[in-house]
Amino acid sequence: MQGLTAPAAASPATALLRRRTAGTQQVQHALPGRALRWRRERSHHGFIVEALQSEAPEAVAHKPAVGKTQHKGEPTRHIDEMIGTVRASLREMGGGDINFSPYDTAWVALVKKLDGGEGPQFPSCIDWIANNQLPDGSWGDDAFFLVQDRLINTLACVIALKTWNVHSDRCNKGLSFVHENIKRLPEDDENWMLAGFETIFPTLLEMAKDVGLDMPCDDPALQDIYAKRDLKLAKIPKDVLHSVPTALLLSLEGMPGLDWDRLFKLQSPDGSFLSSAAPTAYALMQTGNKKCLEYLTDIIHKFNGGAPFVYPVELYERIWVVDRLERLGLASYFRAEIDSNLAYAYRHWSDEGIGFTCDCMVRDIDDTVMGFRLLRQHGYHVSTEALKHFETKDGEFVVYPGQTNQSVSAMYNLYRAADQAAFPGDDGVVRRAKAYSYAFLQERRASGDLNDKWIISSGLPSEVTYGLDFPWKANLPRVETRMYLEQYGGSDNVWIGKVLHRMHLFNNELFLKLAKADFSNFQRQCRLEWQGLKRWCEKNNLEMYGVTPQSAMRAYFLAAANIFEQDRAAERLGWARTAVIAQAISSCFLSSNAYATDSMLEGLIGELTSDGHNLARRGGKYSTTENGLLNALHELIDLSAPGKDASDNLREAWKTWLMELTTNGGHESCGGNTALLLVRTVEICSGRHSSANQNLKPAEYSQLEKLTSSICSKLGSRSLSQVNQNGTTMENTENLEQQVDQEMQELAQCVFKSRDAISRVTKQTFLHVTRSYCYVAHSSPETIDSHISKVIFEDVV
């Protein structure tokens, strides 16, 4: 917490971390002889060309070395240092990097010496309280003012100081703060009410009176708190409280009439009550339980007198940091650390769900669904049984039983899990979870009420809105990252529990700084690659065949938005050039000029069947004026592919595609065969071409091909029917969507499941290409153009 002393156990790396802390657009069917207009075209898409012209000087000035990280104004070494700092912090993870809670520290400070002597059992807690008062006399989060947080922390600390009659000046200053601010309680957003505040704060007021402090207990602002306390206490079934682990264990210090003999059956293995210092300290004061003493002694020693709100939180931290690294586009730098975290999560996975620590007796839906999604996406077998434990008889899904209000962020994580990690054959609970969470989030979105009960984040409304508008199947990785750079709050995000608290490891400025630097490098490399692609199109006179600057830009964008690593330029450009050439050929097939079509087809067949001998007879180059398309195809096959075997494989892939195209009269280019051609090109250009060899395909590879072709064919046929306005009914469209969704689940299962026969990168290629088709079908041309601008041309600030 800013303003509070850091744990002594924090490593140098952790300390540094804190400090730094739609339908497919149809081609224009140009015929040979059409005038070149690449450099002068201006239309409603003209911003792309204008942006390229303005970016050209910078692109030359900042030419990156492939495989290296560079950042304007920051040497590569500095970015590498950031990566090293983050990696060190990930490798030093322990019980969780959570800040201190003045409230919990004050409760520990209230424990009297257990040997019968005078004074506190933990005097270092008194010292911590004295050293961490804020300038206004309060205790609490110094960077975000929440009235409840400041009052509950301050009053608890004042009671501790008054109980031991020490630091009277600080005690009086804190008491003045309480008197001056208690009337401000109604100012807080109801969504941000602290957990258990309605029972704990009235208890603190009574304790303050008992030690002789003057409290404004009749202040009108407190009447609503008292009413909520009475209502909550009346609803709490005492038998359940004493027999079943529930979230109520976090607030035992605010509960009257406890039966400790029964409650100790719910004590956690580490001696705490739900890994929280305050209820554990209260239990120790009431019973002198040795296990409670051991837990508190360990915590206070570890943190030099301070106590976190809950500890440990290692499972929660390990899962959330993976999610943040992936969405910030940084996962490729930390594969080993991510694998280690997920292996830890899987070791502690339960079909009853998981909680914030491996020994947590109360599971919650938030940690469970985040773990469910990430584990499935990384090849672990995880059943849907855990989700059933959070579904009520009324069809709702809850964070935990007995919750008083719903959480936006938890329901968003539930939606993401059900949308992204659903497999064929899953229990109906996944479908119900998706339907419920989607409906809840849309309702809150419509009412403009997307503040959450667990996190204070200015970017959450935008994050939820984007997630609802772009389902996983139509969400491109680099588009998501570009949006998340603006949604990720870094160190500004504050988490809500019994007090406000911060999770330093996955909410910090260093993550954000590194992600922005990495994305800026990506943008500069994209601008350079696009300039090269544009020159290639101009050189080969591809506009004669219907290729416009906008269609070429879109082809490159779809490649770069999926395959974004800096050392994979050959794969990006292979994808983009293949898409451009396929579009050019299709454009001619769909034109009304039969002579041009026959002439071009004859040339293509000759080029593909001659193994390059036709070109050799022409002196090594086709005329770009008359045969630019053949020259472009030659360059792709013989110059882009790494070696003769790769060239032969790529030539065979084009033969197969062209044969299917001629059979289907040109329309197949909008669907599955073009998608497979893109996959094969990416794999061949990457050097993984053996998997694309028709004679070396395992059964799993054939299944990936079958699903990719089927999905993209359906999406292509839907786009054509929309353009042609052939009377397609809404029912037919919905049936097609359902078929696509079902096959996307099958594809996701094939890609995510752990098998050694095909590399994960190759399987991801199928997914990338398929999702690009989904994205185009899902998005309007205007949306795609705005994403192109944002991802490639708008600087990250």
PAPAFI-808861 format. One line per field, with one value per residue (C-alpha): x, y, z. Coordinates in nm, 2 decimals. Layout:
REM PAPAFI-808861
x = X  ...
y = Y  ...
z = Z  ...
***
This chain:
REM PAPAFI-808861
x = 0.00  0.13  0.22  0.26  0.59  0.67  0.70  1.05  1.02  0.99  1.27  1.48  1.30  0.96  1.06  1.17  0.85  0.65  0.86  0.84  0.54  -1.96  -1.93  -1.62  -1.56  -1.59  -1.30  -1.32  -1.31  -1.05  -0.95  -0.61  -0.53  -0.68  -0.48  -0.25  -0.38  -0.21  -0.04  -0.33  -0.64  -0.86  -1.19  -1.37  -1.08  -0.82  -0.69  -0.50  -0.30  -0.26  -0.13  0.12  0.26  0.30  0.46  0.71  1.00  0.96  0.96  1.29  1.44  1.34  1.41  1.40  1.61  1.39  1.38  1.50  1.29  1.32  1.14  1.15  1.36  1.44  1.73  1.67  1.87  1.62  1.33  1.53  1.59  1.22  1.16  1.43  1.27  0.93  1.07  1.26  0.95  0.75  1.01  1.02  0.64  0.56  0.24  0.13  0.23  -0.06  -0.04  -0.10  -0.44  -0.44  -0.77  -0.64  -0.31  -0.51  -0.71  -0.38  -0.25  -0.55  -0.44  -0.32  -0.02  -0.11  0.12  -0.08  0.14  0.05  0.07  0.01  0.12  0.24  0.39  0.54  0.18  0.15  0.47  0.34  0.02  0.21  0.44  0.17  -0.08  -0.17  -0.12  -0.50  -0.50  -0.65  -0.53  -0.61  -0.54  -0.37  -0.42  -0.80  -1.04  -1.33  -1.51  -1.58  -1.22  -1.07  -1.33  -1.30  -0.92  -0.89  -1.14  -0.97  -0.63  -0.76  -0.91  -0.58  -0.38  -0.64  -0.65  -0.28  -0.27  0.01  0.06  -0.22  -0.14  -0.20  -0.50  -0.66  -0.58  -0.74  -1.05  -1.09  -1.09  -1.36  -1.58  -1.53  -1.59  -1.86  -2.13  -1.97  -2.07  -2.36  -2.11  -1.97  -2.09  -2.31  -2.13  -1.81  -1.94  -1.67  -1.74  -1.89  -1.89  -2.25  -2.17  -1.81  -1.83  -2.11  -1.90  -1.61  -1.83  -1.93  -1.57  -1.47  -1.73  -1.61  -1.25  -1.38  -1.39  -1.66  -1.84  -2.12  -2.33  -2.65  -2.53  -2.80  -2.54  -2.52  -2.89  -2.87  -2.57  -2.75  -3.05  -2.83  -2.66  -2.99  -3.12  -2.80  -2.78  -3.14  -3.08  -2.77  -2.86  -2.65  -2.64  -2.49  -2.24  -2.11  -2.12  -2.03  -1.73  -1.88  -1.75  -1.90  -1.58  -1.41  -1.62  -1.64  -1.53  -1.86  -2.08  -2.24  -2.31  -2.05  -2.00  -1.63  -1.62  -1.82  -1.64  -1.30  -1.41  -1.40  -1.05  -0.81  -0.51  -0.27  -0.45  -0.64  -1.00  -1.02  -0.66  -0.76  -0.58  -0.88  -1.12  -0.82  -0.71  -1.06  -1.07  -0.73  -0.86  -1.17  -1.01  -0.63  -0.62  -0.25  -0.30  -0.44  -0.14  0.10  -0.07  -0.06  0.30  0.41  0.23  0.35  0.71  0.70  0.57  0.75  0.44  0.19  -0.09  -0.25  -0.63  -0.58  -0.27  -0.16  -0.32  -0.08  -0.34  -0.53  -0.21  -0.07  -0.39  -0.45  -0.09  -0.12  -0.44  -0.28  0.03  -0.17  -0.40  -0.12  0.05  0.35  0.30  0.57  0.84  0.73  0.63  0.82  0.68  0.32  0.36  0.48  0.19  -0.07  0.09  0.06  -0.31  -0.38  -0.22  -0.47  -0.77  -1.09  -1.42  -1.57  -1.38  -1.09  -1.03  -0.76  -0.52  -0.47  -0.60  -0.90  -1.21  -1.44  -1.43  -1.54  -1.66  -1.41  -1.09  -1.27  -1.37  -1.04  -0.86  -1.11  -1.05  -0.68  -0.62  -0.83  -0.67  -0.33  -0.41  -0.52  -0.82  -1.07  -1.43  -1.73  -1.83  -1.68  -1.92  -2.23  -2.13  -2.21  -2.54  -2.85  -3.18  -3.32  -3.07  -2.84  -2.47  -2.31  -1.96  -2.03  -2.35  -2.53  -2.39  -2.60  -2.53  -2.39  -2.04  -1.98  -1.62  -1.69  -1.98  -1.75  -1.49  -1.77  -1.88  -1.52  -1.48  -1.81  -1.74  -1.37  -1.33  -1.65  -1.59  -1.83  -2.00  -1.98  -2.25  -2.53  -2.40  -2.16  -2.43  -2.64  -2.35  -2.29  -2.65  -2.69  -2.37  -2.43  -2.78  -2.67  -2.38  -2.60  -2.86  -2.59  -2.44  -2.78  -2.83  -2.48  -2.40  -2.07  -1.90  -1.80  -1.81  -1.46  -1.25  -1.24  -1.11  -1.19  -1.13  -1.38  -1.68  -1.48  -1.34  -1.68  -1.83  -1.56  -1.59  -1.96  -1.93  -1.65  -1.70  -1.38  -1.43  -1.42  -1.16  -0.81  -0.52  -0.36  -0.69  -0.77  -0.43  -0.45  -0.79  -0.66  -0.37  -0.63  -0.84  -0.57  -0.54  -0.19  -0.13  -0.44  -0.66  -0.79  -0.94  -1.23  -1.25  -1.31  -1.07  -0.93  -0.61  -0.37  -0.22  0.12  0.24  -0.04  -0.15  0.16  0.31  0.60  0.36  0.19  0.52  0.66  0.34  0.33  0.69  0.64  0.33  0.51  0.79  0.52  0.36  0.69  0.77  0.42  0.46  0.78  0.64  0.33  0.55  0.73  0.40  0.26  0.57  0.54  0.18  0.28  0.58  0.36  0.08  -0.17  -0.43  -0.50  -0.64  -0.87  -0.62  -0.66  -0.45  -0.74  -0.78  -0.41  -0.40  -0.68  -0.50  -0.19  -0.38  -0.55  -0.22  -0.04  -0.33  -0.29  0.08  0.24  0.58  0.86  1.06  0.76  0.77  0.80  0.47  0.29  0.40  0.34  -0.02  -0.07  0.08  -0.12  -0.44  -0.37  -0.28  -0.59  -0.80  -0.65  -0.71  -1.07  -1.14  -1.05  -1.26  -1.56  -1.52  -1.71  -1.40  -1.38  -1.06  -0.88  -0.98  -0.88  -0.55  -0.47  -0.57  -0.35  -0.05  -0.12  -0.15  0.17  0.36  0.24  0.30  0.63  0.81  0.95  1.08  0.85  1.01  1.36  1.28  1.17  1.50  1.40  1.12  0.78  0.68  0.51  0.31  0.14  0.21  0.25  0.03  0.24  0.55  0.40  0.31  0.66  0.81  0.59  0.65  1.02  1.16  0.95  0.96  1.27  1.43  1.33  1.12  0.92  0.88  0.75  0.51  0.38  0.34  0.13  -0.08  -0.15  -0.23  -0.49  -0.64  -0.66  -0.82  -1.09  -1.14  -1.19  -1.43  -1.64  -1.64  -1.44  -1.66  -1.46  -1.20  -1.43  -1.43  -1.25  -1.00  -0.85  -0.83  -0.64  -0.41  -0.33  -0.26  -0.03  0.15  0.21  0.34  0.57  0.71  0.78  0.99  0.73  0.63  0.66  0.32  0.17  0.30  0.00  0.18  0.29  -0.03  -0.14  -0.51  -0.53  -0.39  -0.66  -0.93  -0.79  -0.81  -1.16  -1.29  -1.11  -1.24  -1.60  -1.62  -1.46  -1.67  -1.99  -1.87  -1.78  -2.11  -2.29  -2.10  -2.18  -2.54  -2.55  -2.38  -2.60  -2.91  -3.05  -3.33  -3.15  -3.38  -3.30  -3.37  -3.10  -2.86  -2.92  -2.88  -2.55  -2.43  -2.51  -2.32  -2.02  -2.03  -2.04  -1.75  -1.56  -1.59  -1.45  -1.17  -1.08  -1.07  -0.84  -0.61  -0.60  -0.58  -0.23  -0.08  0.27  0.19  0.15  0.32  0.11  0.22  0.09  -0.24  -0.27  -0.22  -0.55  -0.72  -0.57  -0.69  -1.04  -1.08  -0.98  -1.27  -1.51  -1.38  -1.45  -1.79  -1.87  -1.74  -1.85  -1.60  -1.60  -1.51  -1.23  -1.09  -1.10  -0.91  -0.65  -0.59  -0.58  -0.36  -0.11  -0.11  -0.22  0.08  0.04  0.07
y = 0.00  0.34  0.53  0.21  0.03  -0.26  -0.61  -0.70  -1.02  -0.83  -0.92  -0.66  -0.75  -0.71  -0.38  -0.25  -0.38  -0.17  0.14  0.13  0.03  -0.78  -0.94  -0.99  -0.68  -0.76  -0.69  -0.43  -0.63  -0.43  -0.56  -0.54  -0.20  -0.02  0.29  0.26  0.48  0.35  0.68  0.90  0.71  0.90  0.75  0.71  0.47  0.73  0.78  0.46  0.59  0.93  0.77  0.56  0.87  1.05  0.74  0.67  0.89  0.76  0.40  0.45  0.62  0.34  0.03  -0.26  -0.57  -0.88  -1.06  -0.76  -0.54  -0.16  0.13  0.49  0.69  0.38  0.15  -0.22  -0.28  -0.09  -0.30  -0.62  -0.49  -0.45  -0.80  -0.93  -0.75  -0.89  -1.24  -1.22  -1.12  -1.40  -1.65  -1.52  -1.56  -1.68  -1.63  -1.33  -0.96  -0.79  -0.47  -0.42  -0.36  -0.11  -0.26  -0.61  -0.49  -0.30  -0.62  -0.81  -0.51  -0.56  -0.91  -0.89  -1.08  -1.44  -1.51  -1.29  -0.99  -0.63  -0.49  -0.62  -0.97  -0.81  -0.47  -0.44  -0.39  -0.08  0.05  -0.02  0.18  0.47  0.48  0.46  0.73  0.95  1.33  1.39  1.18  0.87  0.52  0.34  0.36  0.69  0.70  0.64  0.80  0.57  0.69  0.34  0.23  0.54  0.52  0.15  0.15  0.47  0.38  0.04  0.20  0.46  0.19  0.00  0.31  0.41  0.06  0.07  0.45  0.52  0.79  1.01  1.27  1.03  0.88  1.23  1.32  1.00  1.05  1.40  1.25  1.00  1.28  1.50  1.24  1.00  1.22  1.15  0.78  0.83  0.96  0.62  0.43  0.14  -0.10  -0.03  -0.12  -0.30  -0.67  -0.70  -0.32  -0.32  -0.56  -0.46  -0.08  -0.08  -0.33  -0.09  0.20  0.00  -0.10  0.27  0.37  0.09  0.23  0.58  0.74  0.99  0.85  1.01  0.69  0.89  1.05  1.02  0.88  0.57  0.48  0.31  0.11  0.00  -0.11  -0.31  -0.48  -0.58  -0.72  -0.91  -1.06  -1.16  -1.35  -1.53  -1.89  -1.96  -2.33  -2.27  -2.02  -2.28  -2.58  -2.49  -2.28  -1.96  -1.61  -1.51  -1.64  -1.33  -1.12  -1.32  -1.01  -0.85  -1.14  -1.18  -1.50  -1.73  -2.09  -2.13  -2.50  -2.55  -2.28  -2.43  -2.72  -2.46  -2.34  -2.35  -2.58  -2.29  -2.19  -1.89  -1.83  -1.79  -1.68  -1.34  -1.17  -0.99  -1.28  -1.49  -1.23  -1.21  -1.59  -1.57  -1.31  -1.51  -1.85  -1.83  -2.10  -2.19  -2.24  -1.89  -1.76  -1.95  -1.81  -1.45  -1.48  -1.60  -1.32  -1.04  -1.17  -1.20  -0.85  -0.66  -0.57  -0.52  -0.76  -0.80  -0.83  -1.20  -1.41  -1.62  -1.53  -1.73  -1.92  -1.61  -1.42  -1.70  -1.72  -1.35  -1.27  -1.52  -1.35  -1.00  -1.11  -1.27  -0.98  -0.73  -0.93  -1.02  -1.39  -1.49  -1.34  -1.55  -1.89  -2.09  -1.87  -1.90  -2.28  -2.30  -2.09  -2.30  -2.63  -2.50  -2.41  -2.75  -2.93  -2.76  -2.78  -2.93  -3.02  -2.81  -2.50  -2.31  -2.01  -1.74  -1.99  -2.36  -2.43  -2.19  -2.35  -2.12  -2.15  -1.86  -1.84  -1.57  -1.77  -2.09  -1.96  -1.78  -2.11  -2.31  -2.10  -2.07  -2.43  -2.55  -2.31  -2.45  -2.81  -2.93  -3.15  -2.96  -3.07  -2.84  -2.99  -2.69  -2.45  -2.63  -2.54  -2.18  -2.22  -2.17  -2.34  -2.02  -2.04  -1.77  -1.79  -1.65  -1.57  -1.76  -1.88  -1.60  -1.30  -0.99  -0.84  -0.95  -0.87  -0.73  -0.84  -1.20  -1.23  -1.10  -1.36  -1.62  -1.50  -1.52  -1.87  -1.99  -1.81  -1.90  -2.25  -2.43  -2.78  -3.02  -3.25  -3.01  -3.02  -2.77  -2.56  -2.39  -2.28  -2.17  -1.98  -1.80  -1.70  -1.58  -1.38  -1.23  -1.12  -0.98  -0.78  -0.64  -0.53  -0.35  -0.20  -0.07  0.10  0.25  0.07  -0.13  -0.04  -0.35  -0.48  -0.63  -0.39  -0.02  0.02  0.31  0.08  -0.19  -0.05  -0.03  -0.38  -0.53  -0.35  -0.47  -0.82  -0.83  -0.67  -0.91  -1.27  -1.48  -1.64  -1.29  -1.13  -1.09  -1.10  -0.77  -0.58  -0.71  -0.60  -0.26  -0.21  -0.36  -0.12  0.15  -0.06  -0.20  0.02  -0.07  0.04  0.26  -0.05  -0.10  -0.42  -0.43  -0.67  -0.58  -0.29  -0.16  -0.35  -0.37  -0.67  -0.54  -0.82  -0.81  -0.45  -0.23  0.03  -0.18  -0.43  -0.14  0.03  -0.29  -0.37  -0.02  -0.04  -0.38  -0.27  0.04  -0.19  -0.40  -0.09  0.03  -0.31  -0.33  0.01  -0.11  -0.44  -0.26  -0.02  -0.32  -0.50  -0.19  -0.15  -0.52  -0.46  -0.16  -0.33  -0.62  -0.39  -0.59  -0.31  -0.43  -0.74  -0.56  -0.52  -0.18  -0.02  -0.09  -0.45  -0.51  -0.32  -0.54  -0.86  -0.75  -0.63  -0.97  -1.14  -0.90  -0.89  -1.27  -1.33  -1.04  -1.16  -0.97  -1.27  -1.40  -1.14  -1.41  -1.57  -1.24  -1.14  -1.49  -1.47  -1.12  -1.18  -1.51  -1.33  -1.05  -1.29  -1.51  -1.20  -1.09  -1.43  -1.44  -1.09  -1.20  -1.51  -1.31  -1.05  -1.06  -1.07  -1.43  -1.37  -1.22  -1.50  -1.78  -1.60  -1.56  -1.92  -2.05  -1.86  -1.97  -2.33  -2.31  -2.15  -2.40  -2.70  -2.61  -2.59  -2.25  -2.36  -2.12  -1.84  -1.96  -1.95  -1.59  -1.48  -1.52  -1.26  -1.21  -0.88  -0.69  -0.49  -0.79  -1.07  -0.90  -1.15  -1.44  -1.26  -1.20  -1.57  -1.67  -1.44  -1.59  -1.95  -1.95  -1.66  -1.65  -2.02  -2.14  -2.39  -2.61  -2.85  -2.57  -2.41  -2.74  -2.78  -2.42  -2.48  -2.79  -2.59  -2.33  -2.61  -2.75  -2.41  -2.32  -2.65  -2.60  -2.24  -2.34  -2.61  -2.37  -2.09  -1.85  -1.84  -2.08  -1.82  -1.66  -1.98  -2.28  -2.35  -2.01  -2.05  -2.37  -2.20  -1.93  -2.19  -2.39  -2.07  -1.96  -2.30  -2.33  -1.98  -2.05  -2.36  -2.59  -2.70  -3.07  -3.05  -2.90  -3.18  -3.37  -3.70  -3.64  -3.54  -3.71  -3.76  -3.46  -3.23  -3.36  -3.28  -2.93  -2.88  -3.02  -2.78  -2.48  -2.54  -2.60  -2.29  -2.05  -2.19  -2.12  -1.77  -1.70  -1.83  -1.61  -1.31  -1.37  -1.41  -1.09  -0.90  -1.06  -1.00  -1.33  -1.35  -1.54  -1.58  -1.49  -1.85  -1.97  -1.72  -1.83  -2.19  -2.11  -1.92  -2.22  -2.45  -2.22  -2.19  -2.57  -2.62  -2.34  -2.54  -2.85  -2.65  -2.49  -2.84  -2.96  -2.66  -2.65  -3.02  -3.13  -3.36  -3.40  -3.49  -3.13  -2.83  -2.58  -2.30  -2.49  -2.56  -2.19  -2.11  -2.29  -2.10  -1.76  -1.80  -1.92  -1.64  -1.39  -1.51  -1.49  -1.14  -1.02  -1.18  -1.02  -0.67  -0.39  -0.24  0.08  -0.12  -0.30  0.02  0.18  -0.12  -0.10  0.26  0.19  -0.12  -0.01  0.37  0.53  0.56  0.41  0.67
z = 0.00  -0.08  0.23  0.43  0.50  0.26  0.39  0.49  0.29  -0.04  -0.28  -0.46  -0.78  -0.62  -0.47  -0.81  -0.96  -0.72  -0.78  -1.16  -1.10  -4.08  -4.39  -4.61  -4.81  -5.18  -5.41  -5.69  -6.01  -6.20  -6.54  -6.71  -6.83  -6.53  -6.44  -6.13  -5.84  -5.53  -5.44  -5.50  -5.39  -5.15  -5.03  -4.70  -4.62  -4.71  -4.36  -4.40  -4.70  -4.53  -4.21  -4.41  -4.58  -4.25  -4.09  -4.36  -4.24  -3.89  -4.01  -4.18  -3.88  -3.65  -3.85  -3.60  -3.61  -3.63  -3.31  -3.10  -2.88  -2.95  -2.82  -2.93  -2.68  -2.48  -2.57  -2.61  -2.30  -2.09  -2.22  -2.15  -1.80  -1.75  -1.87  -1.64  -1.34  -1.41  -1.46  -1.13  -0.95  -1.11  -1.00  -0.64  -0.58  -0.24  -0.04  -0.24  -0.26  -0.09  0.10  0.47  0.64  0.93  1.04  1.07  1.22  1.49  1.58  1.63  1.83  2.07  2.18  2.54  2.66  2.69  2.97  3.21  3.19  3.11  2.75  2.40  2.28  1.96  2.04  1.69  1.57  1.78  1.63  1.28  1.35  1.49  1.19  0.92  1.00  0.70  0.72  0.76  1.07  0.91  0.82  0.50  0.13  0.07  -0.31  -0.32  -0.07  0.02  0.33  0.46  0.42  0.60  0.88  0.96  0.94  1.14  1.42  1.47  1.50  1.74  1.96  1.97  2.06  2.33  2.47  2.55  2.63  2.38  2.12  2.24  1.98  1.70  1.87  1.91  1.55  1.43  1.65  1.50  1.15  1.25  1.39  1.09  0.82  0.96  0.80  0.46  0.46  0.22  -0.04  -0.12  -0.42  -0.30  -0.52  -0.33  0.02  0.21  0.29  0.63  0.70  0.82  1.10  1.18  1.20  1.46  1.66  1.65  1.76  2.07  2.14  2.11  2.37  2.60  2.61  2.68  2.34  2.25  1.95  1.74  1.75  1.68  1.36  1.09  0.85  1.07  1.07  0.73  0.85  1.17  0.96  0.73  1.03  1.18  0.85  0.79  1.14  1.12  0.80  0.91  1.00  1.31  1.25  0.91  1.05  1.29  1.07  0.71  0.59  0.45  0.38  0.71  0.88  0.75  0.98  1.30  1.50  1.41  1.51  1.85  2.03  1.88  1.99  1.97  2.03  1.71  1.52  1.57  1.35  1.07  1.15  0.85  0.85  0.91  1.23  1.09  1.02  0.64  0.63  0.78  1.07  1.23  1.29  1.40  1.65  1.78  1.82  2.00  2.24  2.32  2.35  2.37  2.09  2.02  1.65  1.62  1.80  1.57  1.26  1.39  1.51  1.17  0.99  1.21  1.21  0.83  0.78  1.06  1.26  0.98  0.88  0.54  0.50  0.40  0.37  0.19  -0.15  -0.37  -0.58  -0.66  -0.75  -0.97  -1.18  -1.21  -1.31  -1.60  -1.72  -1.71  -1.89  -2.17  -2.22  -2.21  -2.49  -2.28  -2.24  -2.50  -2.27  -1.97  -2.10  -1.83  -1.55  -1.68  -1.72  -1.36  -1.22  -1.41  -1.30  -0.94  -1.00  -1.15  -0.85  -0.62  -0.86  -0.72  -0.87  -0.59  -0.72  -0.57  -0.36  -0.31  -0.14  -0.18  0.18  0.14  0.30  0.10  -0.27  -0.49  -0.85  -0.94  -0.88  -1.00  -1.35  -1.40  -1.33  -1.53  -1.84  -1.82  -1.74  -2.03  -2.27  -2.17  -2.22  -1.88  -1.84  -1.62  -1.59  -1.56  -1.22  -1.03  -1.20  -1.06  -0.71  -0.78  -0.95  -0.74  -0.77  -0.92  -1.21  -1.08  -1.04  -0.73  -0.61  -0.30  -0.12  0.08  -0.11  -0.08  -0.42  -0.76  -0.88  -1.23  -1.25  -1.13  -1.38  -1.65  -1.57  -1.57  -1.92  -2.05  -1.92  -2.07  -2.40  -2.44  -2.29  -2.38  -2.54  -2.71  -2.47  -2.18  -1.92  -1.98  -1.69  -1.92  -2.16  -1.86  -1.71  -2.04  -2.08  -1.73  -1.71  -2.06  -1.97  -1.63  -1.79  -2.07  -1.81  -1.61  -1.92  -2.04  -1.70  -1.70  -1.38  -1.43  -1.11  -0.92  -0.56  -0.57  -0.77  -0.83  -1.19  -1.43  -1.72  -1.62  -1.80  -2.13  -2.07  -2.02  -2.31  -2.55  -2.42  -2.49  -2.83  -2.95  -2.84  -2.82  -3.17  -3.33  -3.10  -3.25  -3.00  -3.10  -3.10  -2.75  -2.63  -2.78  -2.60  -2.28  -2.27  -2.21  -1.97  -1.75  -1.45  -1.34  -0.99  -0.99  -0.95  -0.60  -0.47  -0.22  0.07  0.44  0.35  0.03  -0.07  -0.36  -0.54  -0.64  -0.86  -1.13  -1.09  -1.13  -1.36  -1.48  -1.65  -1.82  -1.92  -2.06  -2.25  -2.41  -2.51  -2.66  -2.85  -2.98  -3.12  -3.28  -3.44  -3.58  -3.73  -3.88  -4.05  -4.20  -4.32  -4.46  -4.66  -4.81  -4.89  -5.05  -5.27  -5.37  -5.47  -5.67  -5.84  -5.95  -6.07  -5.86  -5.88  -6.23  -6.07  -5.81  -5.52  -5.36  -5.09  -4.84  -4.93  -4.90  -4.57  -4.44  -4.54  -4.36  -4.06  -4.02  -4.03  -3.79  -3.54  -3.49  -3.55  -3.37  -3.23  -3.38  -3.50  -3.71  -3.99  -4.26  -4.14  -4.13  -4.47  -4.61  -4.49  -4.62  -4.97  -5.00  -4.91  -5.16  -5.45  -5.37  -5.38  -5.71  -5.87  -5.74  -5.86  -6.22  -6.19  -6.08  -6.35  -6.68  -6.90  -7.01  -7.22  -6.92  -6.70  -6.94  -7.01  -6.65  -6.57  -6.84  -6.70  -6.34  -6.44  -6.64  -6.35  -6.09  -6.31  -6.45  -6.11  -6.21  -6.55  -6.74  -6.55  -6.62  -6.99  -6.95  -6.80  -6.43  -6.42  -6.56  -6.70  -6.42  -6.67  -6.83  -6.58  -6.25  -6.08  -6.20  -6.08  -5.74  -5.71  -5.82  -5.55  -5.29  -5.38  -5.47  -5.27  -4.95  -4.87  -4.69  -4.93  -5.22  -5.02  -4.88  -5.22  -5.36  -5.07  -5.12  -5.50  -5.42  -5.18  -5.45  -5.71  -5.47  -5.41  -5.77  -5.87  -5.60  -5.72  -6.08  -5.98  -5.78  -6.02  -5.81  -5.51  -5.29  -5.24  -4.98  -4.77  -4.65  -4.92  -4.90  -4.52  -4.56  -4.81  -4.55  -4.28  -4.51  -4.62  -4.26  -4.17  -4.47  -4.43  -4.07  -4.15  -3.99  -4.35  -4.28  -4.10  -4.41  -4.64  -4.76  -4.72  -4.36  -4.19  -3.87  -3.81  -3.57  -3.85  -4.08  -3.82  -3.78  -4.15  -4.17  -3.90  -4.03  -4.38  -4.27  -4.04  -4.29  -4.58  -4.37  -4.29  -4.65  -4.78  -4.52  -4.63  -5.00  -4.93  -4.74  -5.02  -5.29  -5.08  -5.20  -4.94  -4.67  -4.38  -4.02  -3.93  -4.17  -4.04  -3.68  -3.78  -3.95  -3.64  -3.42  -3.65  -3.65  -3.27  -3.23  -3.47  -3.30  -2.98  -3.15  -3.30  -2.96  -2.80  -3.08  -3.04  -2.66  -2.57  -2.50  -2.77  -2.89  -3.26  -3.36  -3.21  -3.02  -3.25  -3.56  -3.39  -3.30  -3.67  -3.75  -3.47  -3.58  -3.94  -3.84  -3.59  -3.85  -4.07  -3.77  -3.70  -4.05  -4.05  -3.71  -3.78  -4.00  -4.25  -4.04  -3.73  -3.90  -4.03  -3.68  -3.55  -3.82  -3.73  -3.36  -3.37  -3.63  -3.68  -3.35  -3.12  -2.77  -2.51
***
